């Protein structure tokens, strides 16, 4: 994702966020790359000043943001923060460092096979999460599908309805979105008819674009494209069965004939056979027709079933290289087993020993069946100065997370400000490189870590590669080739993003092996 320097007139700070550069600009406002007070990169979307001056917009923005924050981060960029009361209201979301679908298709050509199917599954998964929270995206298009670790993530949902439904905006006859991916009811009908089915239509258009390199309704002008959407048939060349039939159903003119997002996902994970959907008599179109659901599985359960498909897509899309974060394309070749390395440090962390208790303002490290870290700020708990050099593996258990707690494991700590850091938070796992001058995220993946949950994490360092796994499942592989960090100590720490309510996390059963 290209980042442009801040322009004259661009803000340099918004609330507690420091703006670093411009990511893009559209009809709703500008999007900036920014850094939060804890050093994490985020994306900040700032709405246009003329919208900010409308009280009706602020009220709708506040409501839509509250809904968007309920969207689980399954194939979506997590909504992290917002300030509807700011002079220019803004929304803060997870920063996804990767190309968008339009860039991938432009540079590498249309997708096919497992990559195309993985894209279809990933975007459908995102719609399950978005619609399950009562949100309609309204602007799903190739530029709003980014690839993180090769897997698709949908961005830019959460405020389109607030903009489109604001009278000062709609009086001009404008709509939010790109015509080539708009459903017929958005082009020729009242706003009240716009429901989740418009996103399903956009899903079909996006998948067809990925397969062909062009919109399925592309015309010589915007008007010609709109006419084709309203009256013509889509160009589905490049799509094979059963995906072709699923996309065709999603592009039905009548929103009542389109599958829901969960139905899309079930068809994609099965053989393409539509699940039975008897309708209630007289079902209204406004919020989508009344339908029986194909199963009792929740969106979370359905989304959990797509992980393997998305992993295949990641490997195929990025089979010929790496993205700019330095991550490998797909799961790595097998690293040496941790058990084959010599044990150099072991601590159950049930009582003071190699790690010790410490209290600082607002946070403390203490022991209660594990190393408990609790508070409202950050701390690095006092630990051993043992230097581990070369190839190594670090295994540890994390449990009893509450609030916004993030668990920090520093390794190859060579000096203050020089180390690698694995940070495990509620919805993300980040691998970072600190070089004494600043930090860089070299690996990132979305992973749900519910409050109270327990997980066993491993970091395997072999040569210049670090592989991270959780409960035996591969999360990421990144390059760790800083010559100044070929060896160093290991430390355990904590940080939280909530300055008002104490959070906690517990470390247990640490093992470090080398060789």
C-alpha positions as CSV (number, residue, x, y, z in Angstrom):
1,X,0.0,0.0,0.0
2,X,1.7,3.2,-1.2
3,X,2.1,5.9,1.5
4,X,2.4,9.6,0.4
5,X,3.9,12.3,2.6
6,X,1.5,14.5,4.5
7,X,0.4,17.5,2.5
8,X,0.1,21.1,3.6
9,X,-3.1,21.4,5.6
10,X,-3.1,17.7,6.6
11,X,-3.2,17.2,10.4
12,X,-0.1,15.9,12.1
13,X,-2.0,14.5,15.1
14,X,-5.5,13.3,15.8
15,X,-6.3,12.7,19.5
16,X,-3.6,10.4,20.7
17,X,-2.5,9.3,17.2
18,X,0.5,10.6,15.3
19,X,-0.1,10.8,11.6
20,X,2.8,9.5,9.4
21,X,1.5,9.7,5.8
22,X,-1.5,9.7,3.5
23,X,-2.8,6.3,2.4
24,X,-5.6,7.5,0.2
25,X,-8.5,9.8,-0.3
26,X,-12.1,9.3,-1.4
27,X,-15.6,10.7,-1.3
28,X,-15.9,10.2,2.4
29,X,-12.6,11.6,3.5
30,X,-8.9,10.8,3.8
31,X,-7.1,7.8,5.3
32,X,-3.8,8.2,7.0
33,X,-1.1,5.8,8.3
34,X,-0.6,6.7,12.0
35,X,1.1,5.4,15.1
36,X,-0.7,5.0,18.5
37,X,0.9,5.9,21.8
38,X,2.3,2.4,22.1
39,X,4.1,2.5,18.8
40,X,1.7,0.3,16.8
41,X,0.8,1.3,13.2
42,X,-2.9,1.9,12.6
43,X,-5.0,3.4,9.8
44,X,-7.0,6.5,10.6
45,X,-10.0,7.5,8.4
46,X,-11.0,11.2,8.8
47,X,-14.3,12.3,7.4
48,X,-14.7,15.4,5.3
49,X,-15.2,18.7,7.1
50,X,-18.5,19.5,5.4
51,X,-19.9,16.2,6.8
52,X,-18.5,16.9,10.2
53,X,-20.5,20.1,10.3
54,X,-23.8,18.2,10.1
55,X,-25.3,17.1,13.5
56,X,-27.3,14.3,11.7
57,X,-24.1,12.8,10.4
58,X,-22.4,12.8,13.8
59,X,-25.3,10.9,15.3
60,X,-25.3,8.3,12.5
61,X,-21.5,8.1,12.6
62,X,-21.6,7.3,16.3
63,X,-24.2,4.6,15.8
64,X,-22.5,3.0,12.9
65,X,-19.1,3.0,14.6
66,X,-20.6,1.2,17.6
67,X,-21.9,-1.5,15.3
68,X,-18.6,-1.7,13.4
69,X,-16.7,-2.3,16.6
70,X,-18.8,-5.4,17.2
71,X,-17.6,-7.0,13.9
72,X,-15.2,-9.9,14.7
73,X,-11.9,-9.7,12.8
74,X,-12.5,-12.7,10.5
75,X,-11.0,-11.6,7.2
76,X,-11.7,-7.9,8.2
77,X,-9.5,-5.1,9.4
78,X,-10.4,-4.7,13.1
79,X,-12.0,-1.4,14.2
80,X,-9.9,-0.2,17.1
81,X,-11.1,3.3,18.1
82,X,-13.1,6.3,17.0
83,X,-13.9,9.8,18.1
84,X,-17.3,11.0,16.7
85,X,-17.0,14.2,18.8
86,X,-13.7,15.4,17.3
87,X,-13.8,18.5,15.2
88,X,-13.3,16.2,12.3
89,X,-14.7,12.8,13.4
90,X,-12.3,9.8,12.7
91,X,-12.2,6.1,12.8
92,X,-9.1,4.0,13.7
93,X,-8.7,0.5,12.2
94,X,-6.1,-2.1,12.0
95,X,-3.3,-1.2,9.6
96,X,-3.0,-3.9,6.9
97,X,0.4,-3.8,5.1
98,X,-0.3,-5.5,1.8
99,X,-1.4,-4.9,-1.8
100,X,-5.1,-4.6,-2.7
101,X,-6.8,-6.9,-5.1
102,X,-6.7,-4.3,-7.9
103,X,-2.9,-4.1,-7.5
104,X,-2.5,-7.9,-7.4
105,X,-4.6,-8.4,-10.6
106,X,-2.8,-5.5,-12.3
107,X,0.7,-6.7,-11.5
108,X,0.2,-10.5,-11.6
109,X,-2.9,-11.0,-13.7
110,X,-6.3,-12.6,-12.9
111,X,-6.5,-15.2,-10.2
112,X,-7.5,-18.8,-10.8
113,X,-7.7,-22.1,-9.0
114,X,-7.0,-22.1,-5.3
115,X,-6.1,-18.4,-5.2
116,X,-9.5,-17.4,-6.7
117,X,-11.4,-19.8,-4.5
118,X,-9.5,-18.6,-1.4
119,X,-10.4,-15.0,-2.3
120,X,-14.1,-15.9,-2.7
121,X,-14.1,-17.7,0.7
122,X,-12.2,-14.9,2.5
123,X,-14.4,-12.1,1.3
124,X,-17.5,-14.1,2.0
125,X,-16.2,-14.8,5.5
126,X,-15.8,-11.0,6.0
127,X,-19.4,-10.4,5.0
128,X,-20.6,-13.1,7.5
129,X,-18.8,-11.1,10.2
130,X,-19.9,-7.7,9.0
131,X,-23.6,-8.6,8.5
132,X,-23.6,-10.6,11.7
133,X,-22.9,-7.3,13.6
134,X,-25.8,-5.6,11.8
135,X,-23.5,-3.6,9.4
136,X,-23.8,-3.3,5.6
137,X,-20.5,-2.4,3.9
138,X,-22.0,-0.6,0.9
139,X,-18.6,0.0,-0.8
140,X,-17.1,-3.5,-1.4
141,X,-14.7,-3.3,-4.3
142,X,-11.3,-4.6,-5.3
143,X,-9.4,-1.7,-3.7
144,X,-11.2,-2.5,-0.4
145,X,-9.8,-6.1,-0.4
146,X,-6.2,-6.1,0.9
147,X,-3.9,-9.1,1.2
148,X,-2.2,-9.6,4.6
149,X,0.1,-12.7,4.5
150,X,-1.5,-13.5,1.2
151,X,-5.0,-13.9,2.7
152,X,-7.7,-11.4,1.9
153,X,-8.9,-8.8,4.4
154,X,-11.9,-6.5,3.8
155,X,-11.5,-2.9,4.9
156,X,-13.4,0.4,4.9
157,X,-16.7,-0.7,6.4
158,X,-18.5,1.1,9.2
159,X,-19.3,4.7,8.1
160,X,-20.7,4.5,4.5
161,X,-24.3,4.3,5.8
162,X,-23.8,7.3,8.0
163,X,-22.6,9.3,5.0
164,X,-25.3,8.1,2.6
165,X,-28.2,8.5,5.0
166,X,-27.3,12.1,5.9
167,X,-29.8,14.4,4.3
168,X,-27.2,17.1,3.5
169,X,-25.4,14.4,1.5
170,X,-28.3,12.7,-0.2
171,X,-29.9,15.9,-1.3
172,X,-27.1,16.2,-3.8
173,X,-28.1,12.8,-5.3
174,X,-24.7,11.3,-4.4
175,X,-24.1,7.8,-3.3
176,X,-21.2,6.1,-1.5
177,X,-19.6,3.4,-3.6
178,X,-18.2,2.5,-7.1
179,X,-20.8,2.1,-9.8
180,X,-19.3,-1.1,-11.3
181,X,-19.9,-2.9,-8.0
182,X,-23.3,-1.5,-7.1
183,X,-26.4,-3.6,-6.9
184,X,-29.4,-2.7,-9.1
185,X,-31.4,-1.5,-6.1
186,X,-28.7,1.0,-5.2
187,X,-28.9,2.5,-8.7
188,X,-32.7,2.5,-9.1
189,X,-34.6,2.5,-5.8
190,X,-35.0,4.1,-2.5
191,X,-32.3,4.0,0.2
192,X,-34.7,1.9,2.3
193,X,-34.2,-1.0,0.0
194,X,-30.5,-1.2,0.6
195,X,-29.7,-4.2,2.8
196,X,-27.0,-6.9,3.1
197,X,-27.9,-8.2,-0.3
198,X,-26.1,-5.3,-1.9
199,X,-22.8,-6.6,-0.4
200,X,-23.5,-10.1,-1.8
201,X,-24.0,-8.5,-5.2
202,X,-20.7,-6.7,-4.8
203,X,-19.0,-9.9,-3.7
204,X,-20.1,-11.5,-7.0
205,X,-18.7,-8.6,-9.0
206,X,-15.4,-8.6,-7.1
207,X,-14.9,-12.3,-7.6
208,X,-15.7,-12.0,-11.3
209,X,-13.2,-9.1,-11.5
210,X,-10.5,-11.2,-9.8
211,X,-11.1,-14.0,-12.4
212,X,-11.3,-11.7,-15.5
213,X,-9.3,-8.6,-14.6
214,X,-12.4,-6.4,-15.3
215,X,-15.8,-5.8,-13.8
216,X,-18.5,-8.2,-15.1
217,X,-20.7,-5.2,-16.1
218,X,-17.9,-3.0,-17.5
219,X,-19.1,-0.4,-20.1
220,X,-17.5,2.4,-22.0
221,X,-18.8,4.9,-19.5
222,X,-20.2,5.0,-16.0
223,X,-23.7,5.4,-17.5
224,X,-23.2,2.4,-19.8
225,X,-22.0,0.3,-16.8
226,X,-25.1,1.3,-14.7
227,X,-27.4,0.3,-17.6
228,X,-25.7,-3.1,-17.9
229,X,-26.1,-3.6,-14.2
230,X,-29.8,-2.8,-14.4
231,X,-30.6,-4.7,-17.6
232,X,-27.7,-6.8,-18.9
233,X,-26.1,-10.1,-18.1
234,X,-22.7,-10.3,-16.3
235,X,-19.6,-11.4,-18.1
236,X,-18.5,-14.5,-16.2
237,X,-15.7,-15.7,-18.4
238,X,-12.8,-17.1,-16.5
239,X,-15.0,-18.6,-13.9
240,X,-15.4,-22.4,-13.7
241,X,-18.0,-24.4,-12.0
242,X,-19.1,-24.5,-9.2
243,X,-17.8,-21.0,-8.5
244,X,-19.4,-19.7,-11.7
245,X,-22.9,-20.7,-10.6
246,X,-22.4,-19.2,-7.1
247,X,-21.3,-15.9,-8.5
248,X,-24.2,-15.9,-11.0
249,X,-26.7,-16.3,-8.1
250,X,-25.0,-13.5,-6.2
251,X,-25.4,-11.2,-9.2
252,X,-29.2,-11.8,-9.5
253,X,-31.1,-8.6,-10.3
254,X,-33.6,-9.3,-7.6
255,X,-32.0,-9.1,-4.1
256,X,-34.5,-11.7,-2.8
257,X,-32.9,-14.2,-5.2
258,X,-29.3,-13.7,-3.9
259,X,-27.9,-16.0,-1.2
260,X,-27.1,-14.5,2.2
261,X,-23.4,-14.3,3.2
262,X,-23.6,-17.5,5.4
263,X,-25.2,-19.3,2.5
264,X,-22.4,-18.1,0.2
265,X,-19.9,-19.5,2.6
266,X,-21.6,-22.8,3.0
267,X,-21.8,-23.2,-0.8
268,X,-18.2,-22.3,-1.2
269,X,-17.1,-24.8,1.4
270,X,-19.3,-27.5,0.0
271,X,-19.8,-28.4,-3.7
272,X,-21.6,-25.3,-4.7
273,X,-25.1,-26.8,-4.1
274,X,-27.5,-24.1,-2.8
275,X,-28.8,-24.9,0.7
276,X,-32.6,-25.0,1.1
277,X,-34.0,-21.6,1.9
278,X,-37.8,-21.6,2.2
279,X,-39.1,-18.0,2.5
280,X,-41.7,-16.7,4.8
281,X,-44.8,-15.5,2.8
282,X,-44.7,-11.8,2.0
283,X,-41.1,-11.3,3.0
284,X,-40.0,-7.7,2.7
285,X,-37.1,-6.6,0.6
286,X,-35.9,-3.8,2.9
287,X,-33.7,-5.7,5.2
288,X,-33.3,-8.7,3.0
289,X,-36.0,-11.4,2.6
290,X,-36.9,-13.6,5.5
291,X,-35.1,-16.9,5.1
292,X,-34.4,-20.1,7.0
293,X,-30.8,-20.5,7.8
294,X,-28.9,-23.5,6.3
295,X,-27.6,-24.6,9.7
296,X,-27.4,-23.5,13.3
297,X,-23.7,-22.7,13.1
298,X,-22.9,-19.2,14.2
299,X,-20.7,-16.9,12.1
300,X,-17.8,-17.6,14.4
301,X,-18.2,-21.4,13.9
302,X,-18.5,-20.9,10.1
303,X,-15.5,-18.6,9.9
304,X,-13.4,-21.1,11.9
305,X,-13.9,-23.6,9.1
306,X,-12.3,-21.5,6.4
307,X,-8.8,-21.2,7.9
308,X,-7.3,-24.0,5.8
309,X,-8.8,-22.6,2.6
310,X,-7.4,-19.2,3.2
311,X,-4.0,-20.7,3.9
312,X,-4.0,-22.4,0.5
313,X,-5.0,-19.0,-1.1
314,X,-2.1,-17.3,0.7
315,X,0.4,-19.8,-0.6
316,X,-0.9,-19.5,-4.2
317,X,-1.3,-15.7,-4.4
318,X,2.2,-15.1,-3.1
319,X,3.9,-18.2,-4.5
320,X,6.4,-16.1,-6.5
321,X,7.6,-13.8,-3.8
322,X,7.0,-11.9,-0.6
323,X,4.9,-9.0,0.3
324,X,6.6,-5.8,1.6
325,X,6.4,-7.0,5.2
326,X,9.1,-9.6,4.4
327,X,6.7,-12.5,5.2
328,X,7.2,-15.8,3.5
329,X,4.6,-17.1,1.0
330,X,2.5,-19.6,2.9
331,X,3.7,-22.1,5.5
332,X,7.5,-22.6,5.6
333,X,9.3,-25.9,5.1
334,X,9.6,-27.9,8.3
335,X,12.0,-26.3,10.8
336,X,14.1,-28.4,13.2
337,X,12.0,-29.8,16.0
338,X,12.3,-27.9,19.3
339,X,12.9,-31.3,21.0
340,X,16.1,-31.7,18.9
341,X,17.7,-28.7,20.5
342,X,19.4,-28.6,23.8
343,X,17.4,-27.2,26.7
344,X,19.1,-24.0,28.0
345,X,16.5,-22.4,30.1
346,X,13.3,-23.7,31.8
347,X,11.0,-22.1,34.3
348,X,7.5,-23.1,35.2
349,X,7.0,-19.5,36.3
350,X,5.0,-20.6,39.4
351,X,7.2,-18.7,41.9
352,X,10.1,-16.2,41.9
353,X,13.2,-17.8,40.4
354,X,14.7,-16.8,37.1
355,X,12.0,-14.2,36.9
356,X,11.2,-11.9,39.8
357,X,8.4,-9.8,41.2
358,X,8.3,-6.1,40.5
359,X,5.8,-3.3,40.9
360,X,5.8,0.0,39.1
361,X,3.3,2.8,38.8
362,X,0.1,1.3,37.5
363,X,1.4,-2.3,36.8
364,X,3.1,-5.2,38.5
365,X,4.6,-8.6,38.0
366,X,3.8,-11.3,40.6
367,X,3.3,-15.1,40.9
368,X,0.1,-17.1,41.4
369,X,0.4,-20.4,39.5
370,X,2.2,-18.5,36.8
371,X,3.8,-15.1,36.1
372,X,0.9,-12.7,36.5
373,X,1.2,-9.3,34.9
374,X,-1.5,-6.9,35.7
375,X,-2.1,-3.1,35.4
376,X,-3.0,-0.2,33.1
377,X,0.3,0.4,31.3
378,X,3.4,-1.5,30.1
379,X,6.2,-3.4,32.0
380,X,9.1,-5.7,31.2
381,X,9.3,-8.1,34.1
382,X,12.8,-8.7,35.6
383,X,14.4,-11.9,34.2
384,X,17.7,-13.6,33.6
385,X,20.4,-12.1,31.5
386,X,21.3,-15.5,29.8
387,X,22.4,-14.9,26.2
388,X,21.1,-17.4,23.7
389,X,22.9,-17.4,20.3
390,X,22.1,-18.7,16.9
391,X,19.2,-21.1,16.2
392,X,16.7,-21.3,19.1
393,X,13.2,-22.1,20.0
394,X,11.0,-20.4,22.7
395,X,7.9,-22.1,24.0
396,X,5.5,-20.6,26.6
397,X,1.9,-20.8,27.7
398,X,-0.4,-17.8,27.9
399,X,-3.6,-17.8,29.9
400,X,-6.2,-15.8,31.8
401,X,-6.0,-12.7,29.5
402,X,-8.5,-9.9,30.4
403,X,-9.3,-6.5,29.0
404,X,-6.9,-5.1,26.4
405,X,-3.9,-7.0,27.6
406,X,-1.1,-7.9,25.2
407,X,1.6,-10.3,26.1
408,X,5.2,-9.3,25.0
409,X,8.1,-11.7,24.5
410,X,11.4,-10.1,23.5
411,X,14.1,-12.3,22.1
412,X,17.7,-11.7,21.0
413,X,17.7,-8.6,23.3
414,X,21.1,-7.2,22.6
415,X,20.8,-3.8,24.2
416,X,18.0,-1.4,25.3
417,X,15.9,-0.7,22.2
418,X,17.5,-3.5,20.1
419,X,15.5,-6.8,20.0
420,X,12.8,-8.7,18.3
421,X,9.4,-8.7,19.9
422,X,6.4,-11.1,19.6
423,X,3.3,-9.3,20.9
424,X,0.1,-11.4,21.4
425,X,-3.1,-9.3,21.8
426,X,-6.8,-10.0,21.8
427,X,-7.2,-10.1,18.0
428,X,-3.7,-9.8,16.5
429,X,-0.2,-11.3,16.8
430,X,2.6,-9.1,15.7
431,X,6.3,-9.8,15.2
432,X,8.4,-6.6,15.4
433,X,12.0,-5.6,14.9
434,X,13.5,-2.8,17.1
435,X,16.8,-1.5,15.8
436,X,17.5,1.2,18.4
437,X,16.1,3.9,16.2
438,X,12.5,2.7,15.8
439,X,10.4,-0.3,15.1
440,X,9.1,-2.2,12.1
441,X,6.3,-4.8,12.0
442,X,7.8,-7.7,10.1
443,X,4.9,-10.1,10.7
444,X,1.2,-9.8,11.5
445,X,-1.7,-12.1,11.6
446,X,-5.3,-11.8,13.0
447,X,-6.0,-14.4,15.7
448,X,-8.8,-14.4,18.2
449,X,-7.5,-14.9,21.8
450,X,-10.7,-14.7,24.0
451,X,-10.6,-13.6,27.6
452,X,-9.7,-16.4,29.9
453,X,-8.3,-18.6,27.1
454,X,-5.2,-20.7,27.2
455,X,-2.7,-21.1,24.3
456,X,0.8,-22.6,23.8
457,X,3.0,-20.4,21.6
458,X,6.3,-21.2,20.0
459,X,8.9,-19.1,18.3
460,X,11.3,-21.2,16.2
461,X,14.4,-19.3,14.9
462,X,16.4,-21.1,12.2
463,X,19.0,-19.1,10.2
464,X,17.4,-15.8,9.3
465,X,13.8,-17.0,9.7
466,X,11.5,-16.9,12.7
467,X,8.4,-19.0,12.6
468,X,5.5,-18.5,15.1
469,X,2.9,-21.1,15.9
470,X,0.0,-21.2,18.4
471,X,-1.3,-24.6,19.7
472,X,0.7,-26.3,16.9
473,X,-0.8,-24.2,14.1
474,X,1.4,-22.1,11.9
475,X,0.8,-18.3,12.3
476,X,3.6,-16.6,10.4
477,X,7.2,-16.7,9.2
478,X,9.3,-13.6,8.9
479,X,12.9,-12.6,8.2
480,X,15.1,-11.9,11.2
481,X,18.4,-10.9,9.6
482,X,19.7,-8.0,11.7
483,X,23.4,-8.8,12.1
484,X,23.4,-6.9,15.4
485,X,20.8,-9.3,16.8
486,X,22.3,-12.7,16.2
487,X,22.1,-13.4,19.9
488,X,20.7,-11.9,23.1
489,X,18.5,-12.4,26.2
490,X,14.8,-13.2,26.5
491,X,12.3,-11.1,28.5
492,X,8.6,-11.3,29.3
493,X,6.4,-8.3,29.4
494,X,3.0,-6.8,29.0
495,X,1.2,-3.8,27.7
496,X,-2.4,-2.6,27.6
497,X,-4.3,0.0,25.5
498,X,-6.8,0.7,28.2
499,X,-5.7,3.5,30.6
500,X,-8.9,3.2,32.8
501,X,-9.4,-0.5,33.6
502,X,-6.7,-2.9,34.7
503,X,-5.9,-5.8,32.4
504,X,-3.9,-9.0,33.0
505,X,-2.2,-11.9,31.4
506,X,-0.4,-14.9,32.8
507,X,2.8,-16.6,31.5
508,X,3.6,-20.2,32.4
509,X,5.9,-23.1,31.5
510,X,8.7,-21.3,29.6
511,X,11.2,-23.4,27.8
512,X,14.1,-22.1,25.7
513,X,16.2,-24.5,23.5
514,X,19.2,-23.8,21.3
515,X,21.3,-25.5,18.7
